[in-house]
Amino acid sequence: MIKIYNTLTRKKEELKTIEPGKVKMYVCGPTVYDAPHVGHARSAFVFDVIRRYLEHRGFRVVFVRNVTDVDDKIIKKAAGELGSSGKKAAGDDLKDKVREVSDRYLKEYHSAMDELGVKAPDHEPKATENISGMIKFISLLIDKGHAYVTGGNVYFDVGSFSGYGKLSGQDKDQMMQGARIEKDDKKKDHLDFALWKEVKPGEPCWESPWGMGRPGWHIECSAMSTDILGPEFDIHGGGLDLIFPHHENEIAQAEAATGCSFSRYWVHNGFLTINNEKMSKSLGNFISVKDILAEHAPDVIKMFMLKTHYRSPIDFSEKSLEESRAALDRIKIFLWKADLGVQTKKDNPEFGKLQTSENNGERLKKIIDEHKQKFIEVMDDDFNTPEAIAVIFELINQGWSFIEPFKINSEDLKYVNDAIDAITEMCNTLGLSLEKQEISKEDAESIESKITERNDARKAGDFKKADEIRDELISMGIVIEDTPEGTVWRKN
């Protein structure tokens, strides 16, 4: 039984999907006006893990993540690139520049997610490609008395929706203060929000019953999610900063238009901070995904995120990344040693010969089964990845007693392979690829030469030189192991 913490009810609830065996899931995607930073990566990875786990548990997941490709921030970025005046430069006008900026940063976002190993969504609607659907949605709200036209603008009438504030749990005064909403004489109420914005000179715009203009930010998610997933779906996700006003406004306009409960479960990930401050572009304290990937492997970054529950804040630091690298190495080394033991036993049946008749294979099988079940239990409890990582290491810790020294009979080697498969499957479910580093033929020959030199030094009693060569190999990311069959190595 999977339980999810629902922001709407402020408690964990059993996952009961609208359609048996199927999860319809919508996650707020990027506003493409700059390079994606590590905070964006955390949010994308959180929902990637949730999706992977639901699939692991047998659900068919329909995953939708939108792209905001027209927005005040994008327009500001485009105008800045054209020059402070925002006028034509080098034959490009602002509309063309907005498209160029959004396309460029969407491509960069996709590249970053691909390199991280975050799965692509099943649907990725763009705001600019769904304008007609938004206009229909806004027209429906006007017809139902939930929106009003003033000049070339259309606003949602917050007072017409009795459930406004139920997601954030705030009253009107708190909402006004929390969102720093400016007074606007065009609105009936200062909390009313724009569904359609009257065109400004030079900006991208579309025809509508209310004149040329463009959609407000909030309407795109309600219109596109319900168009793809239907008026009610299972999970809506995003960062904590989207609870108000974005998700609050989504609920109001969607439920006012359709009369349905919109999303059953609202899931929000905590902030990624740096020096205990939220990482954001406005604060100028962000680290781009591209920059961090230049220094750290994707699995290291993901292990860093997995060690903290998705709803909790996580503080970025090099120390935490190094600890995550070490944790990842522990998994890789165990898998390597277990596989090495199996291969050695196949080649040499006398390797690790048991001195007793104790059935270690059956003991190992029991341990594997217990930990596979425990993994399910902790992940069923609101996707508790820190506990899931702990389960993996518990299995590894107990597994060491079987493979070092190797205490498995030849006929029971399948159980060691089962342990390898179980750990690999758990890691893959959490988004860890455990990819092996590729090594060129020339580099492999160089490493083999250094290992031969080290072994010759050991035979000659020159342990100082042998240790120096070993340290050199470690600095190159090469792990070596001396076995009865000789020295083996792998790229870490």
C-alpha positions as CSV (number, residue, x, y, z in Angstrom):
1,M,0.0,0.0,0.0
2,I,1.6,3.2,-1.2
3,K,1.1,6.2,1.0
4,I,1.7,9.8,-0.2
5,Y,1.9,13.0,1.8
6,N,-0.8,15.2,0.3
7,T,-0.2,18.9,0.6
8,L,-3.9,19.5,0.2
9,T,-4.9,17.5,3.3
10,R,-1.6,17.8,5.1
11,K,-1.4,14.1,5.9
12,K,-0.2,10.8,4.3
13,E,-2.9,9.1,2.3
14,E,-3.2,5.7,0.6
15,L,-2.7,6.1,-3.2
16,K,-6.1,5.3,-4.8
17,T,-5.9,6.0,-8.5
18,I,-8.8,7.1,-10.7
19,E,-8.2,4.2,-13.1
20,P,-6.9,0.9,-11.6
21,G,-3.3,0.2,-12.4
22,K,-2.8,3.6,-13.9
23,V,-1.3,6.9,-12.5
24,K,-2.0,10.2,-14.3
25,M,0.7,12.6,-13.2
26,Y,1.4,16.3,-14.0
27,V,4.5,18.2,-12.9
28,C,5.2,21.9,-13.5
29,G,8.2,22.1,-15.8
30,P,10.7,24.8,-16.6
31,T,10.3,28.4,-17.5
32,V,13.0,28.5,-20.2
33,Y,14.8,31.9,-19.8
34,D,18.1,30.8,-18.4
35,A,20.4,27.7,-17.9
36,P,18.9,25.1,-15.5
37,H,20.5,25.0,-12.1
38,V,20.9,22.3,-9.5
39,G,17.6,23.3,-7.8
40,H,15.7,22.6,-11.0
41,A,17.6,19.3,-11.2
42,R,16.4,18.3,-7.8
43,S,12.8,18.9,-8.6
44,A,13.0,17.0,-11.9
45,F,14.8,14.1,-10.2
46,V,12.4,13.9,-7.3
47,F,9.5,13.3,-9.7
48,D,11.6,11.0,-11.9
49,V,12.2,8.8,-8.9
50,I,8.5,8.8,-7.9
51,R,7.6,7.9,-11.5
52,R,10.2,5.1,-11.6
53,Y,9.0,3.7,-8.3
54,L,5.3,3.7,-9.3
55,E,6.4,1.8,-12.5
56,H,8.4,-0.6,-10.4
57,R,5.3,-1.3,-8.4
58,G,3.4,-2.2,-11.6
59,F,1.6,1.1,-12.4
60,R,1.3,2.4,-15.9
61,V,2.3,6.1,-15.5
62,V,1.3,8.8,-17.9
63,F,3.7,11.6,-17.1
64,V,3.2,15.1,-18.3
65,R,5.6,18.0,-17.8
66,N,4.9,21.4,-19.3
67,V,7.2,24.1,-20.8
68,T,6.5,27.8,-20.2
69,D,8.0,29.3,-23.3
70,V,6.3,32.8,-23.1
71,D,6.5,34.7,-19.8
72,D,7.6,38.0,-18.4
73,K,11.1,36.6,-17.5
74,I,11.6,35.3,-21.0
75,I,10.5,38.6,-22.6
76,K,12.8,40.5,-20.2
77,K,15.7,38.2,-21.1
78,A,15.0,38.6,-24.8
79,A,14.8,42.4,-24.5
80,G,18.1,42.4,-22.6
81,E,19.8,40.5,-25.4
82,L,18.5,42.8,-28.0
83,G,19.6,45.8,-26.0
84,S,18.2,47.9,-23.2
85,S,15.6,49.5,-25.6
86,G,14.2,46.2,-26.7
87,K,14.1,47.5,-30.3
88,K,15.1,45.6,-33.4
89,A,18.7,44.6,-33.5
90,A,20.5,42.7,-36.3
91,G,17.2,42.2,-38.1
92,D,15.5,40.5,-35.1
93,D,12.5,41.9,-33.3
94,L,11.4,41.0,-29.8
95,K,9.0,38.3,-30.8
96,D,11.6,36.4,-32.7
97,K,14.1,36.9,-29.9
98,V,11.7,35.5,-27.3
99,R,11.3,32.4,-29.5
100,E,15.0,32.1,-29.9
101,V,15.7,32.5,-26.2
102,S,13.0,29.9,-25.2
103,D,14.2,27.4,-27.8
104,R,17.8,27.8,-26.7
105,Y,17.2,27.2,-23.0
106,L,14.7,24.4,-23.6
107,K,17.4,22.6,-25.6
108,E,19.9,23.2,-22.7
109,Y,17.3,21.9,-20.2
110,H,16.7,18.8,-22.2
111,S,20.5,18.2,-22.6
112,A,21.0,18.6,-18.8
113,M,18.1,16.2,-18.0
114,D,19.4,13.6,-20.5
115,E,22.9,13.8,-19.0
116,L,21.5,13.4,-15.5
117,G,19.5,10.4,-16.7
118,V,16.1,11.9,-15.9
119,K,13.5,10.2,-18.1
120,A,11.7,12.3,-20.7
121,P,8.0,12.9,-20.1
122,D,5.3,11.1,-22.1
123,H,3.9,14.5,-23.0
124,E,5.6,17.9,-22.9
125,P,3.2,20.6,-24.0
126,K,4.5,24.1,-24.7
127,A,2.4,27.1,-23.7
128,T,2.7,28.8,-27.1
129,E,1.4,25.7,-28.8
130,N,-1.8,25.5,-26.7
131,I,-3.1,29.1,-26.9
132,S,-6.4,28.1,-28.4
133,G,-7.1,25.7,-25.6
134,M,-6.4,28.3,-23.0
135,I,-8.7,30.8,-24.8
136,K,-11.5,28.2,-24.7
137,F,-10.8,27.6,-21.0
138,I,-10.9,31.3,-20.2
139,S,-14.1,31.7,-22.2
140,L,-15.7,28.9,-20.1
141,L,-14.7,30.7,-16.9
142,I,-16.2,33.9,-18.1
143,D,-19.5,32.1,-19.1
144,K,-19.7,30.5,-15.6
145,G,-19.2,33.8,-13.9
146,H,-15.7,33.1,-12.5
147,A,-13.8,35.6,-14.6
148,Y,-14.3,39.1,-15.9
149,V,-13.0,41.3,-18.7
150,T,-11.6,44.7,-18.1
151,G,-10.0,46.5,-21.1
152,G,-8.0,43.9,-22.9
153,N,-7.4,41.9,-19.8
154,V,-9.2,38.9,-18.2
155,Y,-9.0,38.2,-14.5
156,F,-10.1,35.3,-12.4
157,D,-12.6,36.4,-9.7
158,V,-11.2,34.8,-6.6
159,G,-14.3,35.7,-4.6
160,S,-16.4,33.5,-6.9
161,F,-14.5,30.4,-5.8
162,S,-15.3,29.4,-2.2
163,G,-12.4,26.9,-1.9
164,Y,-9.7,29.5,-2.6
165,G,-6.8,29.1,-0.1
166,K,-7.4,25.4,0.7
167,L,-4.1,24.2,-0.6
168,S,-1.9,26.8,1.1
169,G,-4.1,27.0,4.2
170,Q,-3.9,30.8,4.3
171,D,-6.4,33.5,4.7
172,K,-6.6,36.5,2.5
173,D,-4.4,38.7,4.5
174,Q,-1.7,36.1,4.7
175,M,-1.9,35.5,0.9
176,M,-1.6,39.2,0.2
177,Q,1.4,39.5,2.4
178,G,3.1,36.3,1.4
179,A,2.9,36.9,-2.4
180,R,3.5,40.6,-2.1
181,I,0.6,41.3,-4.4
182,E,0.5,44.8,-5.7
183,K,-2.7,46.8,-5.8
184,D,-4.3,47.1,-9.3
185,D,-7.3,49.3,-9.9
186,K,-8.4,47.1,-12.8
187,K,-9.2,44.2,-10.5
188,K,-12.2,43.7,-8.3
189,D,-10.0,42.2,-5.6
190,H,-6.2,42.5,-5.3
191,L,-6.0,38.6,-5.2
192,D,-7.7,38.3,-8.6
193,F,-5.1,37.0,-11.1
194,A,-4.6,37.5,-14.8
195,L,-5.9,34.8,-17.2
196,W,-5.2,36.9,-20.3
197,K,-2.9,39.9,-20.6
198,E,-3.4,42.8,-22.9
199,V,-0.7,43.1,-25.5
200,K,2.3,45.5,-24.8
201,P,4.3,47.0,-27.7
202,G,6.7,44.5,-29.3
203,E,5.7,41.5,-27.1
204,P,4.5,38.2,-28.5
205,C,0.7,38.2,-28.8
206,W,-2.2,36.2,-30.1
207,E,-5.7,37.0,-31.2
208,S,-8.5,36.4,-28.7
209,P,-12.1,37.5,-28.1
210,W,-10.7,40.2,-25.8
211,G,-8.1,41.6,-28.2
212,M,-4.5,40.8,-28.9
213,G,-2.6,39.6,-25.9
214,R,-1.1,36.5,-24.3
215,P,-2.1,34.1,-21.5
216,G,-1.2,34.5,-17.8
217,W,1.1,32.0,-16.2
218,H,-1.4,30.1,-14.1
219,I,-3.9,29.3,-16.9
220,E,-1.5,27.3,-19.0
221,C,-1.1,24.5,-16.5
222,S,-4.8,24.0,-15.8
223,A,-5.7,24.1,-19.5
224,M,-2.9,21.8,-20.7
225,S,-3.1,19.3,-17.8
226,T,-6.9,18.8,-18.1
227,D,-6.6,18.6,-21.9
228,I,-4.1,15.7,-21.8
229,L,-5.1,14.0,-18.5
230,G,-8.8,14.9,-18.2
231,P,-10.6,17.1,-15.7
232,E,-9.4,15.0,-12.8
233,F,-6.1,13.2,-12.5
234,D,-4.0,11.5,-9.7
235,I,-0.9,13.5,-8.9
236,H,0.2,17.1,-9.4
237,G,3.8,17.9,-8.5
238,G,6.2,20.8,-8.2
239,G,8.4,22.7,-5.8
240,L,7.2,24.1,-2.4
241,D,7.5,27.6,-3.8
242,L,4.6,26.9,-6.3
243,I,2.0,26.1,-3.6
244,F,1.0,29.8,-3.6
245,P,0.0,31.5,-5.7
246,H,0.6,29.1,-8.7
247,H,-1.0,25.9,-7.5
248,E,-3.6,27.6,-5.5
249,N,-4.7,29.5,-8.6
250,E,-4.5,26.3,-10.7
251,I,-7.0,24.6,-8.4
252,A,-9.4,27.6,-8.4
253,Q,-9.6,28.1,-12.1
254,A,-9.6,24.3,-12.9
255,E,-12.3,23.3,-10.4
256,A,-14.4,26.4,-11.2
257,A,-14.3,25.5,-14.9
258,T,-14.8,21.7,-14.7
259,G,-16.7,21.2,-11.4
260,C,-14.2,18.3,-10.7
261,S,-11.6,18.0,-7.9
262,F,-8.7,18.5,-10.3
263,S,-5.8,16.6,-8.7
264,R,-6.3,14.0,-6.0
265,Y,-2.8,14.3,-4.5
266,W,-0.5,17.4,-4.4
267,V,3.1,16.5,-4.0
268,H,5.8,19.2,-3.3
269,N,9.6,18.8,-3.1
270,G,11.7,20.9,-0.7
271,F,14.2,23.5,-1.7
272,L,17.8,22.9,-2.6
273,T,19.8,25.5,-0.6
274,I,23.3,26.8,-0.7
275,N,24.7,28.1,2.6
276,N,21.1,27.5,3.9
277,E,19.6,30.0,1.3
278,K,17.2,28.9,-1.4
279,M,19.1,28.4,-4.6
280,S,17.7,30.8,-7.2
281,K,18.6,32.9,-10.1
282,S,17.2,36.1,-8.5
283,L,19.6,35.6,-5.6
284,G,22.5,34.9,-7.9
285,N,23.6,31.9,-5.8
286,F,22.8,29.2,-8.3
287,I,25.1,26.5,-9.7
288,S,24.2,25.4,-13.2
289,V,23.6,21.7,-14.0
290,K,26.2,22.0,-16.7
291,D,28.9,23.2,-14.3
292,I,28.2,20.6,-11.6
293,L,28.2,17.8,-14.3
294,A,31.6,19.0,-15.4
295,E,32.9,18.1,-11.9
296,H,30.7,15.2,-10.7
297,A,29.2,12.1,-12.3
298,P,25.4,12.1,-12.6
299,D,25.1,9.2,-10.1
300,V,27.1,11.2,-7.5
301,I,24.6,14.1,-7.8
302,K,21.7,11.8,-7.6
303,M,23.0,10.0,-4.6
304,F,23.5,13.3,-2.9
305,M,19.8,14.1,-3.5
306,L,18.5,10.6,-2.6
307,K,20.0,10.8,0.9
308,T,17.5,13.5,1.9
309,H,13.7,12.9,1.8
310,Y,12.1,14.8,-1.1
311,R,10.0,17.0,1.1
312,S,12.9,18.2,3.2
313,P,15.4,21.0,2.3
314,I,18.8,19.9,1.2
315,D,21.9,22.1,1.5
316,F,24.4,21.9,-1.3
317,S,28.1,21.5,-0.5
318,E,31.2,19.9,-1.9
319,K,31.6,17.9,1.3
320,S,28.1,16.3,0.8
321,L,29.0,15.5,-2.8
322,E,32.2,13.8,-1.8
323,E,30.3,11.8,0.9
324,S,27.9,10.7,-1.8
325,R,30.7,9.7,-4.1
326,A,32.1,7.5,-1.4
327,A,28.7,6.0,-0.7
328,L,28.3,5.2,-4.4
329,D,31.8,3.6,-4.5
330,R,30.8,1.3,-1.7
331,I,27.9,0.0,-3.8
332,K,30.1,-0.4,-6.9
333,I,32.9,-2.1,-5.1
334,F,30.6,-4.7,-3.5
335,L,29.0,-5.4,-6.9
336,W,32.4,-5.7,-8.5
337,K,33.7,-8.0,-5.7
338,A,30.6,-10.2,-5.8
339,D,30.8,-10.6,-9.6
340,L,34.6,-11.2,-9.3
341,G,34.0,-13.9,-6.7
342,V,31.4,-15.7,-9.0
343,Q,33.7,-15.6,-12.0
344,T,36.7,-16.8,-10.0
345,K,34.6,-19.7,-8.4
346,K,33.5,-20.8,-11.9
347,D,37.1,-20.9,-13.1
348,N,38.4,-22.4,-9.9
349,P,35.9,-24.5,-7.9
350,E,38.4,-24.8,-5.0
351,F,38.3,-21.0,-4.5
352,G,36.5,-20.2,-1.2
353,K,35.9,-23.8,-0.4
354,L,33.7,-24.2,2.6
355,Q,35.0,-26.0,5.6
356,T,31.5,-26.8,6.9
357,S,28.2,-28.1,5.4
358,E,26.4,-24.9,6.3
359,N,24.0,-23.8,3.6
360,N,25.2,-20.3,3.0
361,G,23.3,-20.0,-0.2
362,E,19.9,-20.4,1.5
363,R,20.9,-17.9,4.2
364,L,21.9,-15.4,1.6
365,K,18.6,-15.9,-0.3
366,K,16.6,-15.2,2.9
367,I,18.6,-12.0,3.5
368,I,18.0,-10.8,-0.1
369,D,14.3,-11.5,0.1
370,E,14.0,-9.7,3.4
371,H,15.7,-6.6,2.1
372,K,13.8,-6.5,-1.2
373,Q,10.6,-6.5,0.9
374,K,12.0,-3.8,3.2
375,F,12.9,-1.7,0.2
376,I,9.2,-1.8,-0.9
377,E,8.0,-1.0,2.6
378,V,10.1,2.2,3.0
379,M,9.5,3.4,-0.5
380,D,5.7,2.8,-0.1
381,D,5.9,5.2,2.9
382,D,5.9,8.5,0.9
383,F,8.9,7.5,-1.3
384,N,11.4,7.5,1.6
385,T,14.7,7.4,-0.4
386,P,17.0,7.9,2.6
387,E,15.6,4.7,4.2
388,A,15.8,2.9,0.8
389,I,19.5,3.8,0.5
390,A,19.9,2.5,4.0
391,V,18.3,-0.8,3.0
392,I,20.7,-1.2,0.1
393,F,23.7,-0.7,2.5
394,E,22.2,-3.1,5.0
395,L,22.1,-5.8,2.3
396,I,25.6,-4.9,1.2
397,N,26.9,-5.1,4.8
398,Q,25.4,-8.5,5.3
399,G,26.5,-9.6,1.8
400,W,30.2,-9.0,2.6
401,S,30.2,-11.9,5.1
402,F,29.5,-14.2,2.1
403,I,31.8,-12.9,-0.5
404,E,34.9,-11.8,1.5
405,P,36.1,-14.4,2.2
406,F,34.0,-16.1,-0.5
407,K,31.7,-18.6,1.3
408,I,29.4,-19.9,-1.4
409,N,29.4,-23.4,-2.9
410,S,29.5,-23.6,-6.7
411,E,26.0,-24.9,-6.9
412,D,24.8,-21.8,-5.0
413,L,26.4,-19.1,-7.1
414,K,23.0,-18.1,-8.4
415,Y,22.3,-16.5,-4.9
416,V,25.3,-14.2,-5.3
417,N,24.0,-13.2,-8.7
418,D,20.6,-12.7,-7.1
419,A,22.2,-10.3,-4.6
420,I,23.9,-8.4,-7.5
421,D,20.6,-8.2,-9.4
422,A,18.6,-7.1,-6.3
423,I,21.0,-4.3,-5.5
424,T,21.2,-3.2,-9.1
425,E,17.4,-3.2,-9.4
426,M,17.0,-1.1,-6.2
427,C,19.5,1.4,-7.5
428,N,18.0,1.6,-10.9
429,T,14.5,2.1,-9.3
430,L,16.1,5.1,-7.5
431,G,17.5,6.4,-10.8
432,L,21.1,5.3,-10.2
433,S,22.6,3.9,-13.4
434,L,25.8,2.4,-11.9
435,E,27.4,2.9,-15.3
436,K,30.9,1.7,-15.7
437,Q,33.5,4.1,-17.0
438,E,34.7,3.4,-20.6
439,I,38.5,3.1,-21.0
440,S,40.4,3.4,-24.2
441,K,42.7,0.6,-25.3
442,E,45.7,2.9,-24.9
443,D,44.7,3.8,-21.3
444,A,44.0,0.1,-20.4
445,E,47.5,-0.9,-21.6
446,S,49.0,1.9,-19.5
447,I,47.1,0.8,-16.4
448,E,48.1,-2.8,-17.0
449,S,51.7,-1.7,-17.3
450,K,51.6,0.2,-14.0
451,I,50.0,-2.8,-12.3
452,T,52.8,-5.0,-13.6
453,E,55.4,-2.5,-12.3
454,R,53.7,-2.4,-8.9
455,N,53.6,-6.2,-8.7
456,D,57.3,-6.4,-9.6
457,A,58.1,-3.8,-6.9
458,R,56.2,-5.9,-4.4
459,K,58.1,-9.1,-5.4
460,A,61.3,-7.2,-5.0
461,G,60.3,-6.0,-1.5
462,D,60.1,-2.3,-2.6
463,F,56.7,-1.7,-0.9
464,K,57.2,2.1,-0.9
465,K,57.3,2.1,-4.7
466,A,54.4,-0.3,-4.8
467,D,52.3,1.9,-2.6
468,E,53.2,5.0,-4.7
469,I,52.0,3.3,-7.9
470,R,48.8,2.2,-6.1
471,D,48.2,5.8,-5.0
472,E,48.8,7.0,-8.5
473,L,46.2,4.5,-9.8
474,I,43.7,5.6,-7.2
475,S,44.2,9.2,-8.2
476,M,43.3,8.1,-11.7
477,G,40.1,6.6,-10.4
478,I,41.4,3.0,-10.8
479,V,40.4,0.5,-8.1
480,I,42.7,-2.6,-7.8
481,E,42.2,-5.8,-6.0
482,D,44.8,-8.5,-5.3
483,T,43.2,-11.9,-5.5
484,P,44.5,-15.5,-5.5
485,E,44.2,-15.4,-9.3
486,G,46.2,-12.2,-9.6
487,T,45.6,-8.5,-9.5
488,V,42.3,-7.2,-11.1
489,W,41.2,-3.6,-11.6
490,R,38.3,-1.5,-12.7
491,K,37.6,2.2,-13.4
492,N,35.7,3.8,-10.6
